[in-house]
Amino acid sequence: MIRFAWYESGALFGIRYDFDRGDALPWHAHDKDTAHNIVILDGLVRLVLPGAERLGLAGDVLDFDNAVRHTIRCESTTARILNLFLNGMPADYRTLPITERAGVLGVQIGDTN
C-alpha cells in the first residue's frame, strides 16, 4: 500500500511516498511540467527504466530523464521518498481538491469505497 502526501515549502513542491516492501509506482513518464528528482528519505528503492536500474539509499538523490517510462520500487521493509518537482507545482495541480493531496494510491482521502 503506497501512501502519499503533497509537500510544499515556499516555491518548492513535491510529493512524498511511503512504501512497504514490494510496492511500486505504476509505470509512467513525465513532461517538463511534472519532471522530478527522487530524494530517498528512508529505506532502499530501485528506479527501473527500460534496460537500466538504479538503487538509491536514504540520503541519495536520483536524477534521470523523466521523459523515459519508469517505475520506483521499494526494496527494503519500508521506504520513504520525496519526488521533488524540478519546475515547482504544475499549474494543473493548483485546481485539484484538497482530498487529492494526500491518500493511498487508488484510494484518495474522502473516498468511501
C-alpha positions as CSV (number, residue, x, y, z in Angstrom):
1,M,0.0,0.0,0.0
2,I,1.6,3.3,-1.1
3,R,0.6,6.3,0.9
4,F,1.3,9.8,-0.5
5,A,1.1,13.4,0.6
6,W,2.0,16.7,-1.0
7,Y,5.0,18.6,0.2
8,E,5.0,22.4,-0.1
9,S,7.6,24.9,1.2
10,G,7.9,28.3,-0.4
11,A,8.4,27.7,-4.1
12,L,9.3,24.0,-3.5
13,F,6.8,21.4,-4.4
14,G,6.9,17.6,-4.1
15,I,5.0,14.5,-3.3
16,R,6.1,12.2,-0.5
17,Y,5.5,8.5,-0.9
18,D,5.6,5.8,1.8
19,F,6.2,2.3,0.6
20,D,6.1,-1.2,2.0
21,R,8.4,-3.9,0.6
22,G,7.5,-4.8,-3.0
23,D,5.3,-1.7,-3.5
24,A,5.9,0.0,-6.9
25,L,4.5,3.1,-8.6
26,P,2.8,2.4,-11.9
27,W,5.0,2.7,-15.0
28,H,4.8,6.3,-16.2
29,A,6.7,9.2,-17.8
30,H,6.7,13.0,-17.4
31,D,6.6,16.1,-19.4
32,K,8.7,19.1,-18.4
33,D,6.0,20.4,-16.0
34,T,5.9,17.2,-14.0
35,A,9.6,16.3,-14.1
36,H,11.1,15.4,-10.7
37,N,14.2,14.1,-8.9
38,I,13.8,11.4,-6.4
39,V,15.1,12.2,-2.9
40,I,15.3,9.0,-0.8
41,L,14.4,9.9,2.8
42,D,14.5,6.3,4.2
43,G,15.0,2.8,3.1
44,L,16.2,1.4,-0.3
45,V,14.4,1.9,-3.6
46,R,15.0,0.8,-7.1
47,L,14.4,3.2,-10.1
48,V,13.6,1.0,-13.1
49,L,13.9,2.3,-16.6
50,P,13.8,0.2,-19.8
51,G,17.2,-1.5,-19.9
52,A,18.5,0.2,-16.7
53,E,18.1,0.2,-13.0
54,R,19.5,2.4,-10.2
55,L,19.4,1.7,-6.5
56,G,19.0,4.6,-4.0
57,L,19.6,4.6,-0.3
58,A,18.5,7.2,2.3
59,G,20.3,10.5,1.5
60,D,20.6,9.8,-2.2
61,V,19.1,11.9,-4.9
62,L,18.3,10.2,-8.2
63,D,18.3,12.5,-11.2
64,F,17.2,10.9,-14.5
65,D,15.4,11.5,-17.9
66,N,11.8,11.8,-16.8
67,A,10.5,11.6,-20.3
68,V,11.5,7.9,-20.3
69,R,9.0,5.4,-18.8
70,H,9.9,4.4,-15.3
71,T,8.8,2.9,-12.0
72,I,10.0,3.2,-8.5
73,R,10.0,0.1,-6.3
74,C,10.6,-0.4,-2.6
75,E,13.4,-2.9,-1.9
76,S,13.5,-2.7,1.9
77,T,10.9,-3.4,4.6
78,T,9.7,0.2,4.2
79,A,10.9,3.2,2.2
80,R,10.0,6.9,2.0
81,I,10.8,9.1,-1.0
82,L,10.2,12.7,-2.0
83,N,9.6,13.3,-5.6
84,L,10.8,16.9,-5.8
85,F,9.4,18.7,-8.9
86,L,12.1,20.5,-10.9
87,N,9.8,23.3,-12.1
88,G,7.6,23.8,-9.0
89,M,4.0,22.9,-8.7
90,P,2.4,22.1,-12.1
91,A,-0.3,24.6,-12.9
92,D,-2.9,21.8,-13.3
93,Y,-2.3,20.7,-9.7
94,R,-3.4,24.1,-8.3
95,T,-7.0,23.3,-9.1
96,L,-7.1,19.8,-7.5
97,P,-9.3,19.5,-4.5
98,I,-7.7,19.1,-1.1
99,T,-8.9,15.5,-1.0
100,E,-6.4,14.6,-3.8
101,R,-3.4,16.0,-2.0
102,A,-2.9,13.0,0.3
103,G,-4.1,9.4,0.5
104,V,-3.4,6.0,-0.7
105,L,-2.8,5.3,-4.4
106,G,-6.1,4.3,-5.8
107,V,-7.9,5.4,-2.7
108,Q,-7.9,9.1,-2.0
109,I,-8.8,10.7,1.3
110,G,-12.6,11.2,1.3
111,D,-13.3,8.1,-0.8
112,T,-15.8,5.8,0.7
113,N,-15.0,2.7,-1.3
